[in-house]
Amino acid sequence: MMIEVAERCMVPVAMSPRHYQAFKIDPSDTNRIAIVCDPQTAQVSLSVCVEIFEVAGRVPMHRHHRAIEMFYVLKGEAAIVCDGKTINLNSGDSILVPPTGVHTVQNSGSSRLYLLSIMVPNEDFIELVQKGIPVDLDETDLQILERSDQRTSN
């Protein structure tokens, strides 16, 4: 069997949560966005982030003109409103928001909400985030993102 070699080879990029850059788009935001993968690194129009919402935190109602956005709940409870319909999600649940879907995301639980967010195409989202205010991930964030809250001692 012959394997074709691509004309252009991308070197794999490995990162851990301690390498993620996090931002608030606006000082009044109740969520932080940690960039996991950006279009420049991926060499394709893709954004992958972890969005961290404080209790009762939310993002304003908005839409993406071309992008499909998928949210996966890593930890917590979310209420997502898309085109007037409310969907409640818990850890392990996911939702795909179609292009032009007018939506908002809110933390509906009693602790922080952690969402994995994937958007294709990027639609300048990462660039918007990177123009925001750099913030740190705290030890609680790192515990969740490193899944150390799920480890058992031997």
C-alpha positions as CSV (number, residue, x, y, z in Angstrom):
1,M,0.0,0.0,0.0
2,M,1.4,3.4,-1.0
3,I,0.7,6.4,1.2
4,E,0.6,9.8,-0.5
5,V,2.6,12.5,1.1
6,A,1.0,15.9,1.3
7,E,2.8,18.7,-0.5
8,R,2.7,20.7,2.7
9,C,3.3,19.1,6.1
10,M,1.9,20.6,9.3
11,V,3.9,19.8,12.4
12,P,1.6,18.6,15.3
13,V,1.2,21.2,18.0
14,A,0.7,20.0,21.6
15,M,-0.4,22.3,24.4
16,S,-1.7,22.0,27.9
17,P,-4.1,24.3,29.8
18,R,-1.1,26.1,31.4
19,H,-0.2,27.3,27.9
20,Y,-3.6,28.6,27.0
21,Q,-4.0,32.4,26.7
22,A,-7.2,33.7,28.2
23,F,-9.1,37.0,27.6
24,K,-12.1,39.0,28.4
25,I,-13.5,40.7,25.3
26,D,-14.8,43.6,27.4
27,P,-14.0,44.5,31.0
28,S,-17.7,44.1,32.0
29,D,-17.9,40.5,30.6
30,T,-18.9,37.7,33.0
31,N,-17.0,35.1,31.0
32,R,-13.4,34.5,30.0
33,I,-12.2,32.8,26.9
34,A,-9.2,30.5,26.8
35,I,-7.8,29.9,23.3
36,V,-7.0,26.3,22.7
37,C,-6.4,26.5,19.0
38,D,-6.4,29.4,16.6
39,P,-6.5,29.7,12.8
40,Q,-2.9,30.6,12.5
41,T,-1.8,27.5,14.5
42,A,-4.3,25.2,12.8
43,Q,-3.6,26.7,9.3
44,V,-7.4,26.6,8.7
45,S,-10.3,28.8,9.6
46,L,-11.1,27.2,12.9
47,S,-11.4,28.4,16.5
48,V,-11.4,26.2,19.5
49,C,-11.8,27.8,23.0
50,V,-12.9,27.0,26.5
51,E,-15.4,29.6,27.7
52,I,-15.5,30.0,31.4
53,F,-18.6,31.6,32.9
54,E,-19.0,32.9,36.4
55,V,-22.3,32.1,38.2
56,A,-25.2,33.8,36.3
57,G,-22.6,34.9,33.6
58,R,-23.8,35.2,30.1
59,V,-22.9,36.5,26.6
60,P,-25.1,39.0,24.8
61,M,-27.5,37.7,22.1
62,H,-25.5,37.5,18.8
63,R,-25.1,35.5,15.6
64,H,-22.4,34.4,13.2
65,H,-23.1,35.0,9.6
66,R,-21.3,31.9,8.2
67,A,-20.0,30.0,11.1
68,I,-21.3,26.9,12.7
69,E,-20.6,26.9,16.5
70,M,-20.6,23.8,18.7
71,F,-20.6,23.9,22.5
72,Y,-19.7,21.0,24.7
73,V,-20.3,21.3,28.4
74,L,-17.1,20.2,30.2
75,K,-18.5,21.1,33.6
76,G,-21.6,22.9,34.9
77,E,-25.0,23.8,33.7
78,A,-25.9,26.0,30.7
79,A,-29.0,27.6,29.2
80,I,-28.6,28.3,25.6
81,V,-31.2,30.3,23.7
82,C,-31.2,30.0,19.9
83,D,-33.8,31.6,17.7
84,G,-36.1,31.9,20.7
85,K,-35.8,28.3,21.9
86,T,-34.2,27.6,25.3
87,I,-32.1,24.4,25.6
88,N,-30.7,23.4,29.0
89,L,-27.4,21.5,29.0
90,N,-25.4,19.7,31.7
91,S,-21.9,18.2,31.8
92,G,-21.4,16.0,28.8
93,D,-24.1,17.6,26.7
94,S,-23.5,19.4,23.4
95,I,-25.3,21.7,21.0
96,L,-24.7,22.8,17.4
97,V,-25.7,26.3,16.7
98,P,-26.3,26.8,12.9
99,P,-25.1,29.8,10.9
100,T,-27.2,32.9,11.4
101,G,-28.8,31.3,14.6
102,V,-29.4,34.2,17.0
103,H,-28.1,32.9,20.3
104,T,-26.9,33.5,23.8
105,V,-25.3,31.3,26.4
106,Q,-25.9,31.6,30.2
107,N,-24.5,29.9,33.2
108,S,-27.7,28.5,34.8
109,G,-25.9,26.6,37.6
110,S,-24.6,27.4,41.0
111,S,-20.9,27.1,40.1
112,R,-18.7,28.1,37.2
113,L,-19.6,26.8,33.7
114,Y,-16.9,25.4,31.4
115,L,-17.8,25.1,27.7
116,L,-15.6,23.8,24.9
117,S,-16.5,26.0,21.9
118,I,-15.6,25.1,18.3
119,M,-16.4,27.5,15.5
120,V,-15.9,26.8,11.8
121,P,-15.1,29.1,10.0
122,N,-13.4,31.3,12.5
123,E,-15.2,34.4,11.2
124,D,-12.6,36.7,13.0
125,F,-13.7,35.4,16.4
126,I,-10.2,34.7,17.7
127,E,-8.9,38.0,16.5
128,L,-11.7,39.7,18.4
129,V,-10.8,37.7,21.6
130,Q,-7.1,38.5,21.2
131,K,-7.9,42.3,21.1
132,G,-9.5,41.9,24.5
133,I,-8.0,42.0,28.0
134,P,-5.6,39.3,28.9
135,V,-6.6,37.4,32.1
136,D,-5.2,34.5,34.0
137,L,-6.7,31.1,34.5
138,D,-6.8,30.4,38.2
139,E,-6.1,27.1,39.9
140,T,-9.8,26.1,39.9
141,D,-9.8,26.6,36.1
142,L,-6.6,24.6,35.6
143,Q,-7.9,21.8,37.8
144,I,-11.0,21.5,35.6
145,L,-9.1,21.9,32.3
146,E,-6.4,19.4,33.3
147,R,-9.2,17.1,34.5
148,S,-7.4,16.7,37.8
149,D,-10.8,16.9,39.5
150,Q,-11.4,13.5,38.0
151,R,-8.2,11.7,39.0
152,T,-8.2,9.1,41.7
153,S,-5.2,8.4,43.9
154,N,-3.7,4.9,43.8
